Amino acid sequence: MEERFLIITPTQMVRVAVDEIVYVKADGNYCDLVLINGRKRSMTFQLHYFEDNLKRLKSSKTFIRVGRSLIVNRDYVQFIDLSGQFIIFGGKHIPKESNEARGAHEPIYTVRASREALSQLKEELESAK
């Protein structure tokens, strides 16, 4: 049985399979939960809410906090560019964009982050080989 992440607000309940979460990006008091199917759920939580709750999961080591505004699923990190300050997410489970002829493993998500945060992520992923 796949592990699920449950988010409950006064007006919403969201159940997400953990392996469908690509990343969570903070913007003030809101966070966008981005899934492999291209859907984005905007939630009125700060990033520490997601971080604290993801740590309670069996698959907690799958998620890495990147700087002040991002949590990533390490399984989908495909490319880190320190000079350009961005991450590209990809993998066989991320769907192709419909408007471009892409291969099955091509990325569709690119996210900006600070050089320091990306450097830490790069080091952590290198040490976990």
HELIX and SHEET records of a PDB file:
HELIX    1   1 VAL A   18  GLU A   20  5                                   3    
HELIX    2   2 LEU A   47  LEU A   54  1                                   8    
HELIX    3   3 SER A   60  THR A   62  5                                   3    
HELIX    4   4 ARG A   74  TYR A   76  5                                   3    
HELIX    5   5 ARG A  115  SER A  127  1                                  13    
SHEET    1   A 2 ARG A   4  ILE A   8  0                                        
SHEET    2   A 2 MET A  13  ALA A  17 -1                                        
SHEET    1   B 5 LYS A  40  MET A  43  0                                        
SHEET    2   B 5 TYR A  30  LEU A  35 -1                                        
SHEET    3   B 5 ILE A  21  ASP A  27 -1                                        
SHEET    4   B 5 LEU A  70  ASN A  73 -1                                        
SHEET    5   B 5 PHE A  63  VAL A  66 -1                                        
SHEET    1   C 3 VAL A  77  ASP A  81  0                                        
SHEET    2   C 3 PHE A  86  PHE A  89 -1                                        
SHEET    3   C 3 TYR A 109  ARG A 112 -1                                        
END                                                                             
